[in-house]
Amino acid sequence: MDTSQGIALSGSKEGDNVNLEFVTSLVNRTVTLIGTSIAIFTFVLFFLYPRYASAEIDPSLFQITLVVIVLTIFSFAFSGFYFYGILGAREEERRKKLLRRGNQLFLLGLIFAISMPALILLTVGLELVSAIAMILFIVFVFEIVRQIREMPWLNEI
């Protein structure tokens, strides 16, 4: 059992060191978050694009918001790709490398996703609520940094 990543990479089959349930849960989690991010992207386009086209909202802020949503989607997508790759990897070191990359991209996607409420609220002109969301986003990022420092298996991220 490997605890350097904070998880068990050992399975029940002889010669198979991958916990299939764990890897499947990682892939399922990323697919769910990709779907949620695509729904948010669609919602933002559907409701805010007409306001963007008529110059009712800040065009730069609208485009930055869309870029962050796209970065979120693809961070989660690549994360899921690396998690899925664990199933086909034969060497334990390769599995650890794929898990580490998947975790890094998942964390990046999570950071982007948590920034979306503040950006969307600011785009529609709700400055006070956006400021609260941005403060909570900053607290979240500081908490991630604190967790990385306190957990040895996250130090490789």
Secondary structure, 3 states (H helix, E strand, C coil): CCCCCCCCCCCCCCCCCCCHHHHHHHHHHHHHHHHHHHHHHHHHHHHHHHHHHCCCCCHHHHHHHHHHHHHHHHHHHHHHHHHHHHHHCCCHHHHHHHHHHHHHHHHHHHHHHHHHHHHHHHHCCCHHHHHHHHHHHHHHHHHHHHHHHHCHHHCCC
